[in-house]
Amino acid sequence: MKTTVISLGGSLIVPGEVDVKFLAEFRKVILGRKNERLIIVCGGGKTCRHYQNAARLLGAKSSPGLDLIGVASTGLNAELVRVIFMPHSHERVIHNPTEKIRTGKRIIICSGWKPGFSTDVDAVLAARNFGAGRIINLTNVDHVYDRDPAKHRDAKPIEKISWNNFLKIAGKKFMPGMHLPFDPVASRLAKKHRIGVVVMNGRKLGNFKKFLAGKKFVGTVIY
């Protein structure tokens, strides 16, 4: 059975409040993949931001405390996603993406793992652990751009890019909360293990379905 890792951005799960409509549609798409094992790694979204901001207001200044809040928020989101896929999902959320598990379930839900690691890194580690050659990164942008489209109106979308060239855009260091479609630490790890990543807007689930069906889609392939 083919295995695919999906990095499900927290901004899709909890853009403000839990997005029940999105999760219902996402579930339909995933349950339609009958002959594929799917590993879904969940981000923290606004759950993370709300709690981290509260901690800062109460005097917390830096890692590892804020990072631990971020990891915990991914766990809560992952538990929500796992429950909505029952009885098709593995019986518990996987916190360590390198853990060896045996299961007959074809949907496995993962949270974040360690302070200082992004869920992008966790997705790469899960891909390596479960033998997946690609990661689908469902985020809140349509493409990777040659520069930040929020700051530069002339930013150009990229349809295909090598890891070497992507790393020139991404930089070298991961910072919690950074708004890149795939963080530089995870990118170097994916490059090392020859794992491809497809970046696309997770809110456009029709486009996601086209990709899964092997049809033309809007997004960026990083190879």
Secondary structure, 3 states (H helix, E strand, C coil): CEEEEEEECHHHHCCCCCCHHHHHHHHHHHHCCCCEEEEEEECCHHHHHHHHHHHHHCCCCCCCHHHHHHHHHHHHHHHHHHHHCCCCECCCCECCCCCCCCCCCCEEEECCCCCCCCHHHHHHHHHHHHCCCEEEEEECCCCEECCCCCCCCCCCEECEECHHHHHHHHCCCCCCCCCCCCCHHHHHHHHHCCCEEEEEECCCHHHHHHHHCCCCCCCEEEC
